[in-house]
């Protein structure tokens, strides 16, 4: 048994040496593999791209994203009378579920946020937030938030 094990080990060492030297000789004959520089790998010319088309796509995607964000929060409309400015924020109803908004007026900013949980087969939680500044001629400290049936009205008196 010992003799058989020594024979198998000897044959394995021989095959390893033959493989190693064959690989070494082939590398010498073919030469070492060349490593390409960046210029040789991907010759790219800046004029190969259609810049107008790329910018159109970027602008279109940005616009779609902004519209989706605005429609999720509702479009805020502004109206005024002699004494006050009013911001109307519509409350959306999607699939029969009313989306409740949280409105906060603080430090010259109006912050509209929404936290929503919808449960069906799986629980989905979403949140969004939108902020914009109050016009300089308004008194934000005396702002009122009025909840109506289908919208939230922010009433801010003029200074």
C-alpha positions in Angstrom: 0.0 0.0 0.0 2.8 2.4 0.9 4.5 1.6 -2.4 1.3 2.4 -4.4 0.9 5.7 -2.6 4.5 6.7 -3.4 4.0 5.8 -7.1 0.8 8.0 -7.3 2.6 10.9 -5.6 5.6 10.5 -7.9 3.3 10.5 -11.1 1.4 13.6 -9.8 4.7 15.5 -9.2 5.8 14.6 -12.8 2.6 15.8 -14.4 2.8 19.0 -12.3 6.3 19.7 -13.5 5.5 19.0 -17.1 2.5 21.4 -17.0 4.5 24.1 -15.3 7.4 24.0 -17.7 5.1 23.8 -20.7 3.3 26.9 -19.6 6.6 28.6 -18.9 7.9 27.7 -22.4 4.7 28.8 -24.2 4.9 32.2 -22.4 8.5 32.6 -23.6 7.6 31.8 -27.2 4.4 33.9 -27.3 5.8 36.7 -25.2 4.2 38.1 -22.1 0.6 39.3 -22.5 0.4 43.0 -23.3 -1.6 45.2 -21.0 -3.5 47.8 -23.0 -3.5 51.4 -22.0 -6.8 53.3 -21.6 -6.4 54.8 -25.1 -6.0 51.4 -26.7 -8.9 49.8 -24.9 -11.8 52.1 -25.7 -11.1 54.8 -28.2 -13.9 57.3 -27.4 -14.3 60.5 -29.2 -16.5 63.1 -27.5 -18.1 63.9 -30.8 -19.5 60.3 -31.0 -22.3 61.3 -28.7 -25.5 63.2 -29.6 -25.4 65.9 -26.9 -28.7 67.4 -27.8 -30.5 64.1 -27.6 -28.9 63.3 -24.3 -29.8 66.7 -22.8 -33.4 66.3 -24.1 -33.7 63.0 -22.4 -32.2 64.3 -19.1 -34.6 67.4 -19.2 -37.6 65.2 -20.0 -36.8 62.8 -17.1 -36.3 65.7 -14.7 -39.6 67.3 -15.7 -41.5 64.0 -15.3 -40.0 63.5 -11.9 -40.9 67.0 -10.8 -44.5 66.5 -12.1 -44.8 63.2 -10.3 -43.6 64.8 -7.1 -46.0 67.8 -7.5 -49.0 65.6 -8.3 -48.3 63.4 -5.2 -48.4 66.5 -3.0 -51.0 68.4 -4.8 -50.6 71.6 -6.7 -50.4 74.6 -4.4 -52.3 77.6 -5.7 -52.0 81.1 -4.4 -54.6 83.8 -4.2 -54.9 87.1 -2.3 -57.2 89.8 -1.1 -56.5 93.2 0.4 -55.5 91.9 3.8 -54.3 88.3 3.4 -52.6 85.8 1.0 -54.1 82.3 0.8 -52.3 79.1 -0.3 -54.7 76.4 -1.3 -53.4 72.8 -1.0 -55.8 70.2 -2.4 -56.3 66.9 -0.5 -55.9 64.0 -2.9 -58.1 60.8 -2.8 -56.5 57.9 -4.5 -58.2 54.5 -4.7 -60.7 55.7 -2.1 -58.0 56.5 0.4 -57.7 60.1 1.5 -54.1 61.3 1.8 -53.8 63.5 4.9 -51.2 66.2 4.8 -49.4 67.9 7.7 -48.8 71.6 7.2 -46.5 73.7 9.3 -45.7 77.4 9.0 -42.4 78.3 10.7 -39.4 80.6 10.3 -40.7 82.1 7.0 -41.3 78.7 5.4 -44.3 76.5 4.7 -43.6 72.8 5.1 -46.1 70.3 3.7 -45.5 66.7 4.6 -47.3 63.4 4.2 -46.8 60.1 5.9 -49.0 57.3 4.4 -49.4 53.7 5.3 -51.4 51.4 3.0 -52.0 47.9 3.9 -53.1 45.2 1.5 -51.1 42.0 0.9 -48.1 43.9 2.1 -47.6 47.0 4.2 -46.3 50.0 2.3 -45.2 53.2 4.0 -44.4 56.3 2.0 -43.5 59.8 3.0 -43.0 63.0 1.1 -42.1 66.6 2.0 -42.2 69.9 0.2 -41.1 73.3 1.5 -41.3 76.8 0.1 -40.7 80.2 1.5 -43.3 82.8 2.4 -43.2 86.1 0.5 -41.3 88.8 2.3 -44.3 91.1 2.7 -46.2 88.6 4.8 -46.4 88.0 8.5 -45.7 84.3 8.9 -46.0 84.4 12.7 -49.7 85.1 12.4 -50.4 82.4 9.8 -53.5 80.2 10.1 -53.9 76.7 8.8 -57.6 75.9 7.9 -58.7 72.4 7.1 -61.6 72.3 4.7 -63.3 69.2 3.2 -61.2 68.8 0.0 -58.3 71.2 0.7 -56.1 72.9 3.3 -56.0 76.7 3.2 -53.0 78.6 4.7 -54.1 82.2 5.5 -51.2 84.6 6.0 -51.9 88.3 6.8 -50.0 91.0 4.9 -47.7 93.3 7.0 
